[in-house]
Every structure is written in C-alpha cells, then in structure tokens.
C-alpha cells in the first residue's frame, strides 16, 4: 500500500512533466516552421524576380532623343498569358513617334514585333503598354529591342 501511495504522485508529476515538455516542443517546432516557411517564400519570390530579368535595349536614336526606360513588367489578361509588355518610359525631351518593340528568344530567333505611336512631353514619365498578339507569351529570358 505504501508503494501505491508513492507511485500515484510520481505518476502524476511524470505525466505533467511529459505534457509540458511536449507542449514546449510543439511550440518551438511551430516557430521554426513559421520562420522557415517565410524564408522559403522570400527565396521563391526572389528567384521568380531574377528569372524574369529580360535583356531590354533602347536604340541609340531613342536615347539621343531623350528617352529612358524604368521598370518593365510582363503581364497578361484573362484570355492571354504574358503578352503585354508594360514599360515605364521617361521623357527627357518631347517625343511623338512610332516605337517598334521586337522580341527575341534566347537563341536570337524573333518571335514578336509590334509598332505603336508613343507620345510624351519633356519631364513626363509614364507606363506604356505594348500588347502583342494573344498567342505570344513573352519568354522569361527574352531579348527585347525598342527602336
């Protein structure tokens, strides 16, 4: 009977200790998973950002006329995929002329071309969208030339 009286408190203490240890372990594991998950998402988004770095070149004539480019985005619509090239253009001089945008694959094969009139006043900066045929999907490693 003495052994049973000593065993019950010991058993209760052991159960509480095990329960507390398990709780702490679960909490610590949750913290690690949360940190790792956010680092993973950061890494994936940075990887995607790097993947969509295209080689974009303005012709010397356009640069001489005061045209510069800023951020470039490739977007699509509900019925197309990555067929819109949206370029932030900076006008250091007034410009009103057609611009031709040519798309080249990583093997220098042309697969898209569009010409459209672009207007901008000196000191102005704005996004200009070049909408290609819906069958064109701008590759992630394209070479883009603007003339």
C-alpha positions, 0 to 999 in steps of 0.5 A: 500500500505504501508503494501505491501511495508513492507511485500515484504522485510520481505518476502524476508529476511524470505525466505533467512533466511529459505534457509540458515538455511536449507542449514546449516542443510543439511550440518551438517546432511551430516557430521554426516552421513559421520562420522557415516557411517565410524564408522559403517564400522570400527565396521563391519570390526572389528567384521568380524576380531574377528569372524574369530579368529580360535583356531590354535595349533602347536604340541609340536614336531613342536615347539621343532623343531623350528617352529612358526606360524604368521598370518593365513588367510582363503581364497578361489578361484573362484570355492571354498569358504574358503578352503585354509588355508594360514599360515605364518610359521617361521623357527627357525631351518631347517625343511623338513617334512610332516605337517598334518593340521586337522580341527575341528568344534566347537563341536570337530567333524573333518571335514578336514585333509590334509598332505603336505611336508613343507620345510624351512631353519633356519631364513626363514619365509614364507606363506604356503598354505594348500588347502583342498578339494573344498567342505570344507569351513573352519568354522569361529570358527574352531579348527585347529591342525598342527602336 
